[in-house]
Amino acid sequence: MPKSLRSPRQVLLQALLIEARKGKGLTQADVAGALGKPQSYVAKYENGERRLDVVELIDITMVLNISVADVLYRLQMLPH
């Protein structure tokens, strides 16, 4: 299966992370600071310019105080 930055699952992941961040009242800079990364890191995964690996996703969900299991469950419900 080819990797795509525009697959339905990737787009949903971006939307879920943006929704969680905004729902917590956090800016991209807030999340980036908590991760020890530049603001552009958050902007790139939110805009679909870069993919996240599993460890990065776990770190981000911890900062956002959301369940990585819930995020993965929602992603697995979409067809390949």
ABEGO torsion letter per residue (X at the ends): XBBBAABAAAAAAAAAAAAAAAAAGBBAAAAAAAAGBBAAAAAAAAAGABBBBAAAAAAAAAAAGBBAAAAAAAAAABBX
